[in-house]
Amino acid sequence: MFRHGHHFDTPPHQAGRPAVREGRSYVVANAALAFLICVAQFGGCRPLGADRRPPSSSTGGLTKYTQLEIETPATDGPIADDLGADVPPITLRTLEEGTIEYWDLSLEEAIGIGLSRSRVFRNLGGVVLDAPSAARTVFDPAVTETDPRFGVEGALSAFDAQWSTGMFVEKNDRALNNQFFGGGARLLQQDLAEYRSELSKRTATGSLLTVRNIAEYDFNNAPANLFENGAWTVKLEAEARTPLLQGAGVDFNRIAGPSGSPGLNQGVLIARVNADVALADFEAAVRDLVMDIETAYWELYYGYRDLDAKTVSRDRALVTWQRIRSLSDTGQRGGEASREAQARAQFYRQQEEVQNAFAGQALERSRATTFRGTGGVLANERRLRLLLDLPIVDGRLIRPADEPIVAPVAFAWGECVDEALVRRVELRRQRWEIQRSELELLAAKNYLLPRLDAVGRYRWRGFGHDLLATQGPNPRFDNALEDLVTGDFQEWQMGVEYRFPVGFRQAHAGYRQAQLNLARDRALLEAQERDVVADLTNAVSELDRAFVTLESNLERLEATLLQLEALQAVYDDDITDENQRLRLLDLILDAQRNVAEAESRCYRGQVEYQLAIRQVHFAKGSLLDYDSVALSEGPWSQAAIRDAARRGAQRRRMSVLTDFLMPARRLSDGPIADSWQRPVEPIRETSSDETSSDDTIDSAIDADIE
């Protein structure tokens, strides 16, 4: 045969047939090639930028790249209803108009409001907005606890009983070269069905126990069959597989889990340590929030006190300016233009300081544990509202109601050190990390052993023409179940299975890494303990400095007040001549500035001393106790009980196929430019049938709870 210019010899036993076969294969190959070309041409998924042809003039040229548009996601996210955006902010003009309503708030109330309202633990560094994934929330411990891969319940699920079942039906139609394998038939036609059901359970020691039921139906045309129209075989098996070396023991399975591997431990003990680490992080987040609230509270207190001091200084400057201006208006000596301008400049300088002390300036977002004393009343009040998760503006202005401590406070150094090394949450968290590393080291050591499993299986078999018994006396092999219960056919298997990787390269690497991780965590704990002692030393030193400087500021304030009173008395004395009054005016103006500065420094020293006491409690790990805050897991609320019961009722409801069908979901609402113009879709009203169904469930749940 000639084809495409080539000669092919046809075997003699295939004479007359190869042309048909080759023609068919050629047609099939061409059809398959055409199908692949169609799939490649009209496929729905093509890579971005696959069509690199330049746009034609009919498409408008390079006017629009739809693939480069920024779109907004199609989400139904909640919008806070108490943002405070419907009320204009309080500004400096509000103070001039005198329409401010104050809200006297104590520190205890502020901490209570912040803890009760904050689901996201804010700080003044802008983490929530700039890096939301790094923000801490009240949901973090629960998220860690319910992690399906590394959570406690996820780890315990490896020991849950597993039930599996399956049914398969086969149609076999084949020609056999050896009729021995076909039961005497060279052309075997067979209808085969198998039903398999098993229940397995992993024990705490790593053993796998399985109970299995198998039912097989075989109908074929083999002439050597006992039953020509098919027969049933039923098997009941019990199997146990127990590890003897690697994977054996309760400790290993609680650390690494039955499905663990070197470097990947998913046991319940590791999950429990992860949950404890998450709780330590949660406690640290609560502590940091309380500390930030207290810092913002006392900064607001200082803002008010600084405003008061500057207001008094401005009023003094105003009185001085008015007296000199009255002399200038009457043409008396002492009312010269230079003196009047000097007094007026002093007044407006103090007026500017009052305005800045009230309004303040928006500072860069940063978290600071020390007192800064900047920002002004309005800026500090907004910072406090942000930490308390309150509306930024609600028509009122928060005003601290507590006064700082000015009495001397002393701490026993030895007790503080012992308490800090025990109660600091950072050290407790690191000790949990060491505990986890120690557990991982034990698991890694087990992986150095080979895998040796003891396997045992026991089986009962039953054979019969039918599956179930029929009425009347039945001969032997009438039905498979009756033959099964007789126990005539019993089988068992016992043995061991041994395997290991030559060299244990991965196991040795995992064991060495576990050793290094443990050494690293212990070194970190030692370094953290040094840092804790250093922080405590700095806090105690700062406490002493703040108290000593507070006493100095009080003495300074008393001296400046006496100086101002003495100068004012000499200036107002009738026997003082005008030349002396000219010299006293500069001294009085300087004394007024000194008094304002001394008062501000005195209030600043009080706040610094108060925060120094706070910082000592923070350094020794007793800040939450100092602020009367306790962390505990209380009982469930009625709302949580109702929600759990409602969800349980929904799970018990019979599911239909439509419950598992996922409709097509829209990911985007289109470009951002269009999303602002899109009208808001109205909320779908609940139908009467859904309302009645929910009411029925709620009434049943209420009855169960009562």
C-alpha positions in Angstrom: 0.0 0.0 0.0 1.2 3.4 -0.9 0.5 6.5 1.3 2.0 10.0 1.0 4.7 8.7 -1.2 5.8 5.9 1.1 5.4 2.2 0.7 3.9 0.0 3.5 3.8 -3.8 3.5 0.6 -5.3 4.6 0.8 -8.5 6.7 -0.9 -11.5 5.0 -3.3 -12.1 7.9 -4.6 -8.5 7.6 -5.2 -8.4 3.9 -8.4 -6.6 2.9 -8.8 -4.8 6.3 -5.9 -2.3 6.8 -7.3 0.3 4.4 -10.5 0.5 6.4 -8.7 0.7 9.8 -6.2 3.3 8.7 -9.0 5.4 7.1 -10.9 5.3 10.3 -7.9 6.3 12.5 -7.1 9.1 10.1 -10.7 10.5 10.4 -10.7 10.1 14.1 -7.3 11.9 14.4 -8.5 14.8 12.2 -11.7 15.1 14.2 -9.8 15.2 17.5 -7.4 17.8 16.1 -10.3 20.0 15.0 -12.0 19.7 18.4 -8.8 20.8 20.1 -8.5 23.8 17.8 -12.1 24.8 18.6 -11.5 24.5 22.3 -8.3 26.6 22.1 -10.0 29.2 19.9 -13.3 29.6 21.8 -12.1 28.9 25.4 -13.5 31.1 28.1 -10.2 31.6 30.0 -7.3 33.4 28.4 -4.4 35.1 30.2 -4.4 38.8 30.8 -2.8 40.6 27.9 -3.1 37.6 25.5 -4.5 39.7 22.7 -1.6 42.1 22.0 -2.9 43.4 18.7 -3.0 47.2 18.6 -6.5 48.7 18.8 -8.0 49.8 15.5 -9.4 53.2 14.8 -12.9 51.9 14.9 -12.6 51.1 18.6 -11.6 54.6 19.6 -7.9 54.0 20.0 -6.1 54.0 23.3 -9.0 55.7 25.1 -9.9 53.1 27.7 -8.3 50.0 29.3 -11.2 48.2 31.0 -8.8 45.7 32.6 -6.9 48.4 34.4 -10.0 50.0 36.1 -10.1 50.0 39.9 -13.3 48.5 41.1 -15.1 48.3 44.4 -16.1 44.9 45.9 -19.7 43.8 46.1 -20.0 43.3 49.8 -22.7 43.9 52.3 -20.4 45.1 55.1 -21.9 46.9 58.1 -21.6 50.6 58.5 -21.2 52.0 62.0 -24.3 54.0 63.1 -22.6 56.1 65.7 -19.7 57.6 63.8 -20.6 61.1 64.9 -20.6 62.4 61.4 -24.0 64.1 61.6 -22.8 66.6 64.2 -20.3 69.4 63.3 -17.1 69.2 65.3 -16.4 71.4 68.3 -13.9 74.1 67.3 -12.3 77.2 68.7 -15.2 79.3 67.6 -17.5 77.1 69.7 -15.5 78.2 72.8 -15.8 81.9 71.8 -19.6 81.4 71.5 -19.8 79.8 74.9 -22.1 76.9 73.8 -20.1 74.0 75.0 -21.7 71.2 77.1 -19.3 69.3 79.3 -19.3 65.7 80.2 -17.5 65.0 83.5 -16.0 61.5 83.2 -14.0 59.6 85.7 -11.1 57.4 84.8 -12.9 54.3 86.0 -15.9 55.1 83.8 -13.6 55.8 80.9 -11.9 52.4 81.2 -15.3 50.7 81.6 -16.6 52.4 78.4 -13.5 51.5 76.5 -13.5 47.9 77.4 -17.3 47.4 76.9 -17.4 49.1 73.5 -14.1 48.1 71.9 -14.3 45.1 69.7 -11.1 46.2 68.0 -8.3 47.2 70.4 -7.3 50.5 69.1 -4.0 52.3 69.7 -2.9 55.8 68.7 -0.5 54.4 66.0 -3.1 54.0 63.3 -2.7 50.2 63.0 -6.4 49.6 62.5 -6.4 51.8 59.3 -2.9 51.2 58.0 -2.4 47.5 58.9 -5.8 46.0 59.8 -4.4 42.4 59.7 -2.1 43.4 62.6 -4.9 44.8 64.7 -6.0 42.9 67.8 -9.7 42.2 68.4 -11.9 40.5 70.9 -12.4 37.7 68.4 -8.8 36.6 68.2 -8.9 33.9 71.0 -12.0 32.4 69.6 -10.5 32.5 66.1 -7.5 30.6 67.3 -9.7 28.2 69.3 -11.9 27.4 66.3 -9.1 27.0 63.7 -10.1 23.9 61.8 -6.4 23.1 61.2 -4.5 24.1 64.3 -7.3 24.7 66.8 -8.3 22.4 69.8 -11.4 21.1 68.1 -9.6 20.6 64.9 -6.9 18.6 66.7 -9.5 16.5 68.5 -11.4 15.8 65.3 -8.5 13.4 64.3 -9.8 11.0 67.0 -13.4 11.2 65.9 -15.1 8.1 64.6 -15.3 8.0 60.8 -18.0 6.3 58.9 -17.8 5.7 55.2 -19.9 3.8 52.7 -20.0 3.2 49.0 -21.9 1.3 46.4 -20.5 0.4 43.0 -22.1 -1.4 40.0 -20.0 -2.7 37.1 -20.7 -4.3 33.7 -17.8 -6.4 32.4 -17.8 -7.7 28.9 -14.4 -9.1 27.8 -12.8 -11.9 25.8 -10.2 -14.0 27.6 -7.2 -15.7 26.1 -7.4 -18.4 28.8 -10.8 -19.8 29.7 -9.5 -20.9 33.1 -9.7 -17.3 34.3 -13.3 -17.1 33.0 -14.6 -20.1 34.8 -14.7 -22.1 31.6 -16.0 -19.2 29.5 -13.8 -17.6 26.9 -16.2 -14.6 26.4 -17.0 -13.4 29.9 -20.1 -11.3 30.6 -20.4 -10.2 34.2 -22.7 -7.9 36.3 -20.9 -7.0 39.5 -22.2 -5.0 42.4 -20.5 -4.1 45.7 -21.7 -2.4 48.8 -19.1 -1.4 51.4 -19.7 0.3 54.8 -17.1 0.8 57.6 -16.7 2.5 60.9 -13.2 3.5 62.0 -11.9 5.1 65.2 -8.4 6.4 66.0 -7.4 5.8 69.6 -5.3 8.0 71.8 -2.3 5.6 71.5 -2.4 5.9 67.7 -4.2 2.6 67.0 -6.8 2.5 64.2 -9.8 0.2 64.9 -12.1 -0.6 62.0 -15.3 -2.5 61.6 -16.3 -3.2 58.0 -19.2 -4.8 56.2 -19.0 -5.8 52.6 -21.7 -7.3 50.4 -20.9 -8.4 46.8 -23.2 -9.6 44.1 -21.7 -11.5 41.1 -23.7 -12.6 38.0 -21.7 -14.0 35.1 -22.0 -16.6 32.4 -19.2 -18.9 33.7 -20.4 -22.5 33.3 -18.6 -23.6 36.4 -20.8 -21.5 38.7 -22.8 -23.1 41.5 -25.7 -20.7 40.8 -26.3 -19.7 37.2 -28.3 -16.5 38.0 -25.9 -14.9 40.4 -24.7 -15.3 44.0 -24.1 -13.1 47.0 -21.0 -12.9 49.2 -21.2 -11.1 52.6 -18.1 -10.2 54.7 -17.9 -8.8 58.2 -14.5 -7.7 59.2 -12.8 -6.3 62.3 -9.3 -4.8 61.8 -6.8 -3.2 64.1 -3.5 -1.4 63.3 -1.3 -0.4 66.1 2.0 1.5 65.8 4.8 0.0 67.9 7.7 2.5 67.3 7.1 5.7 65.3 3.7 7.1 66.1 3.1 5.1 69.2 2.1 6.4 72.6 -0.4 8.8 74.0 2.1 11.6 74.3 3.2 11.6 70.7 -0.4 11.5 69.4 -1.4 14.4 71.7 1.6 16.4 70.5 2.0 15.7 66.8 -1.4 14.1 66.1 -2.1 11.0 64.0 -1.5 12.8 60.7 1.6 14.8 61.8 4.9 14.9 60.0 8.3 16.3 60.9 8.0 20.0 61.4 4.2 19.9 61.3 2.6 19.1 64.6 -1.2 19.2 64.9 -1.8 17.6 68.2 -4.3 18.7 70.9 -1.5 19.8 73.2 0.0 22.0 70.6 -3.4 23.4 69.9 -4.0 24.0 73.6 -0.7 25.9 73.8 -1.7 28.0 70.8 -4.9 28.9 72.5 -3.0 29.9 75.6 -0.7 32.0 73.6 -3.7 33.7 72.0 -5.1 34.4 75.4 -1.8 35.9 76.5 -1.9 38.1 73.4 -5.5 39.1 74.2 -4.5 40.0 77.8 -1.6 42.1 76.5 -4.0 43.9 74.1 -6.4 44.6 76.9 -3.6 45.9 79.1 -2.3 48.1 76.3 -5.7 49.5 75.7 -6.2 50.3 79.4 -2.8 52.0 79.4 -3.5 54.0 76.3 -6.9 55.1 77.8 -5.2 56.2 81.0 -2.5 58.1 79.1 -5.0 59.9 76.9 -7.2 60.6 80.0 -4.4 62.3 81.9 -3.2 64.1 78.8 -6.7 65.6 78.5 -6.5 66.5 82.2 -3.3 68.3 81.6 -4.8 70.0 78.6 -7.5 71.5 80.7 -5.1 72.5 83.5 -2.7 74.0 81.0 -5.6 75.9 79.5 -6.6 77.2 82.9 -3.1 78.4 83.6 -2.8 80.2 80.3 -6.2 81.7 80.7 -5.3 83.1 84.1 -2.1 84.5 82.7 -4.0 86.0 79.8 -6.4 87.7 82.2 -3.5 89.2 84.1 -2.0 90.5 80.9 -5.4 91.9 79.9 -5.7 93.8 83.2 -2.2 95.2 82.8 -2.9 96.3 79.3 -6.2 97.9 80.2 -4.6 99.9 83.0 -1.9 101.2 80.7 -4.4 101.9 78.0 -6.5 103.9 80.4 -3.4 106.0 81.2 -2.7 106.4 77.5 -6.3 107.5 76.8 -6.2 110.2 79.5 -2.7 111.3 78.5 -1.2 110.5 81.9 2.4 109.6 82.4 3.0 105.8 82.2 0.6 105.5 79.2 3.2 106.0 76.5 2.6 104.4 73.2 5.6 102.0 73.6 4.4 100.8 77.0 0.9 100.3 75.7 2.1 98.4 72.7 4.3 96.2 74.9 1.4 95.4 77.2 -0.9 94.7 74.2 1.6 92.4 72.6 1.9 90.5 75.9 -1.9 90.1 76.0 -2.2 88.8 72.4 0.7 86.5 73.0 -1.1 85.0 75.9 -4.3 84.9 73.9 -2.6 82.8 71.2 -1.4 80.4 73.8 -4.9 80.1 75.2 -6.3 79.4 71.7 -3.7 76.8 71.0 -4.1 75.2 74.4 -7.8 74.7 73.7 -7.8 73.7 70.0 -4.4 72.0 69.8 -3.0 70.5 66.6 -3.5 67.1 65.1 -0.4 65.1 65.9 1.2 62.3 63.9 -0.5 59.0 64.7 1.9 57.2 67.0 1.6 55.1 70.1 3.4 56.7 73.1 3.4 55.2 76.6 5.0 58.3 78.1 3.4 61.7 78.7 3.9 64.2 75.9 1.8 67.2 77.1 1.0 68.4 73.7 -2.1 68.5 71.5 -4.5 70.8 73.3 -8.0 70.1 74.8 -9.9 69.3 71.6 -7.1 67.2 70.1 -6.7 65.2 73.2 -10.4 64.8 73.7 -10.8 63.3 70.2 -7.9 60.9 70.9 -9.7 59.8 74.0 -13.0 59.3 72.2 -11.2 57.3 69.5 -9.8 54.9 72.2 -13.2 54.6 73.9 -14.8 53.8 70.6 -17.2 56.7 71.1 -18.6 59.0 68.4 -16.0 61.5 67.6 -18.5 64.3 68.0 -21.8 64.1 70.0 -22.2 67.7 71.0 -20.4 67.3 74.4 -16.9 67.8 75.5 -15.3 65.2 77.8 -13.8 66.7 81.0 -11.8 64.5 83.4 -13.4 64.4 86.9 -10.5 62.7 88.7 -7.5 64.4 90.2 -4.0 62.9 90.0 -2.2 61.5 93.1 0.3 63.9 94.7 1.0 61.8 97.9 4.4 60.0 98.0 4.2 56.4 96.9 6.9 53.8 97.5 7.3 50.2 96.3 9.4 47.4 97.8 12.1 46.7 95.2 12.5 42.9 95.9 8.7 42.3 95.8 8.4 44.3 92.6 11.1 42.2 90.9 9.6 38.9 91.9 6.1 40.1 90.8 7.4 41.3 87.5 9.1 38.0 86.7 6.0 36.1 87.5 3.1 38.4 86.3 4.4 40.0 83.1 2.3 38.7 80.3 5.2 38.8 77.8 7.2 36.4 80.0 4.2 34.1 80.4 3.6 34.1 76.7 7.3 33.2 76.1 7.1 30.4 78.6 4.2 29.0 76.6 6.4 29.2 73.5 9.1 27.2 75.4 6.5 24.7 76.4 5.5 24.2 72.8 9.1 23.9 71.7 9.7 21.2 74.3 6.7 19.3 73.1 7.8 19.6 69.5 11.2 18.3 70.5 9.6 15.2 72.0 7.6 14.6 68.8 10.7 15.2 66.6 12.6 12.6 68.6 9.9 10.0 67.9 10.3 10.6 64.1 13.8 9.2 64.4 12.3 5.7 64.9 11.3 3.4 62.0 7.6 2.7 61.4 6.6 -0.7 62.7 2.9 -1.5 62.8 1.1 -4.5 64.1 -1.8 -5.4 61.9 -4.6 -7.9 62.7 -7.8 -8.7 60.8 -10.6 -11.1 61.5 -13.3 -11.9 59.0 -16.6 -13.8 58.8 -17.8 -14.8 55.4 -21.2 -15.8 54.1 -22.2 -17.1 50.7 -25.6 -17.7 49.1 -27.9 -17.6 46.2 -29.9 -14.7 47.7 -29.0 -12.0 50.2 -31.9 -12.4 52.6 -33.6 -15.5 53.8 -36.8 -16.8 52.3 -39.8 -18.5 54.0 -39.7 -22.2 54.6 -36.8 -24.5 55.1 -33.8 -23.3 53.3 -31.0 -25.5 51.9 -27.4 -24.5 52.4 -26.2 -21.5 50.6 -29.8 -20.3 50.1 -28.9 -16.8 51.3 -25.7 -15.1 52.3 -26.7 -13.6 55.6 -27.9 -17.0 57.1 -24.6 -18.5 56.0 -22.8 -15.6 57.7 -24.3 -16.1 61.1 -23.5 -19.8 61.1 -19.8 -18.9 61.3 -18.7 -21.7 59.1 -16.3 -19.5 57.2 -13.9 -17.5 59.4 -10.6 -16.0 58.3 -7.9 -14.1 60.1 -4.7 -12.3 59.3 -2.0 -11.1 61.6 1.4 -9.6 60.8 3.7 -6.6 61.1 4.5 -3.9 58.6 7.9 -2.2 58.7 9.2 0.7 56.7 11.7 3.5 57.2 13.4 6.1 55.0 17.0 5.3 54.5 19.1 7.8 56.4 16.2 9.6 58.1 17.3 12.8 56.5 14.0 14.7 57.1 13.7 13.3 60.7 17.2 14.4 61.6 16.6 17.9 60.2 13.3 18.2 62.1 15.0 17.0 65.3 17.8 19.5 64.9 15.4 22.3 64.1 13.4 21.5 67.2 16.5 21.7 69.3 17.4 25.1 67.8 13.9 26.4 68.3 14.0 25.4 72.0 17.4 27.1 72.5 16.2 30.2 70.7 13.0 30.4 72.8 15.0 30.0 76.1 17.5 32.7 75.0 14.6 35.0 74.2 13.1 34.4 77.6 16.4 35.3 79.3 16.6 38.5 77.2 13.0 39.3 78.0 13.6 38.9 81.7 16.5 41.3 81.5 14.3 43.8 79.6 11.6 43.4 82.3 14.0 44.2 85.1 15.4 47.1 83.0 11.8 48.5 82.5 11.1 48.1 86.2 14.3 49.9 87.1 13.4 52.8 84.7 9.9 53.0 86.1 11.0 53.2 89.7 13.6 55.7 88.8 11.1 57.8 86.9 8.7 57.6 89.8 11.3 59.1 92.1 12.2 61.8 89.5 8.6 62.7 89.0 7.9 63.2 92.7 11.1 65.2 93.3 10.5 67.5 90.3 6.9 67.9 91.4 8.1 69.2 94.7 10.5 71.6 92.9 7.7 72.8 90.6 5.4 73.5 93.6 8.2 75.5 95.2 8.8 77.3 92.0 5.1 78.2 91.6 5.0 79.5 95.1 8.1 81.7 94.5 6.8 83.1 91.2 3.5 83.9 92.8 5.2 85.8 95.6 7.4 87.6 93.1 4.4 88.7 91.0 2.5 89.8 94.1 5.5 91.8 95.4 6.1 93.5 92.1 2.4 94.3 91.6 2.2 95.7 95.1 5.2 98.0 94.5 3.8 99.0 91.1 0.4 99.9 92.7 1.9 101.8 95.6 1.3 105.5 95.4 4.8 106.4 96.6 6.4 104.7 93.6 7.5 107.2 91.1 7.0 106.9 87.4 10.5 106.1 86.5 10.4 103.1 88.9 7.1 102.0 87.4 8.6 102.0 84.0 11.3 99.6 85.2 8.7 97.5 87.1 6.5 97.0 84.0 9.0 94.8 82.3 9.5 92.8 85.5 5.7 92.4 86.0 5.3 91.1 82.4 8.1 88.7 82.9 6.7 87.6 86.2 3.3 86.9 84.6 4.9 84.7 82.0 6.9 82.9 84.7 3.8 82.3 86.8 2.0 80.8 83.8 4.9 78.6 83.0 5.3 77.5 86.6 1.6 76.6 86.9 1.8 74.6 83.6 5.0 72.8 84.8 3.3 72.1 88.1 0.3 70.5 86.5 2.6 68.7 84.1 4.6 67.3 87.1 1.4 66.0 88.7 0.4 64.2 85.6 3.9 62.8 85.1 3.9 61.5 88.7 0.5 59.9 88.2 1.7 58.2 85.0 4.9 57.2 86.7 2.9 55.3 89.3 1.0 53.7 86.4 4.2 52.8 84.7 5.5 50.9 87.8 2.4 48.8 87.8 2.8 48.2 84.1 6.4 47.1 84.6 5.6 44.7 87.4 2.5 43.2 85.6 -0.2 44.5 87.9 -1.7 47.3 85.8 -5.0 45.5 85.3 -5.4 45.0 89.1 -4.4 48.6 89.6 -7.2 49.7 87.3 -9.7 47.2 88.7 -9.9 45.1 85.5 -10.2 41.3 85.7 -10.2 38.8 82.9 -12.3 35.7 83.2 -14.6 33.6 81.1 -18.1 34.1 82.5 -21.4 32.3 81.7 -23.1 32.7 78.4 -25.6 35.4 78.1 -29.2 34.7 77.2 -28.7 36.2 73.7 -25.8 33.7 73.1 -28.0 30.8 74.4 -30.8 31.8 72.1 -28.5 32.1 69.2 -26.9 28.7 69.8 -30.4 27.1 70.2 -31.6 28.7 67.0 -28.6 27.5 65.0 -29.0 24.0 66.5 -32.6 24.0 65.3 -31.5 25.0 61.9 -29.0 22.2 61.7 -31.6 19.7 62.8 -33.9 20.8 60.0 -33.9 18.5 57.0 -31.7 19.9 54.3 -32.7 19.9 50.7 -30.5 19.9 47.6 -31.0 23.7 47.1 -29.4 24.4 50.5 -26.0 23.1 49.1 -26.2 24.9 45.7 -24.1 28.0 45.6 -25.5 30.6 43.3 -23.3 32.8 41.2 -21.8 35.5 43.3 -21.0 39.0 42.1 -17.5 40.0 43.2 -17.4 43.6 42.1 -19.9 46.4 41.7 -17.9 47.9 38.8 -15.4 50.8 38.7 -15.0 53.1 41.6 -16.1 56.1 39.6 -19.5 54.4 38.9 -20.0 52.9 42.3 -20.6 56.4 43.8 -23.4 57.0 41.4 -25.1 53.6 41.8 -28.3 53.9 43.8 -28.5 51.9 47.0 -30.6 48.8 46.7 -33.5 48.7 49.1 -33.5 46.0 51.8 -35.6 43.0 50.9 -38.6 42.7 53.2 -39.1 39.4 54.9 -42.0 37.5 53.6 -44.9 36.4 55.8 -43.9 32.7 55.5 -40.3 33.4 56.6 -41.6 35.5 59.5 -44.0 32.9 60.7 -41.3 30.2 60.4 -38.8 32.3 62.4 -41.5 33.0 65.0 -42.3 29.3 65.4 -38.6 28.5 65.9 -38.2 31.4 68.4 -41.3 30.3 70.4 -40.1 26.7 70.5 -36.6 27.8 71.7 -38.1 30.0 74.4 -40.2 27.1 75.6 -37.1 24.9 75.8 -35.1 27.5 77.7 -37.9 28.2 80.2 
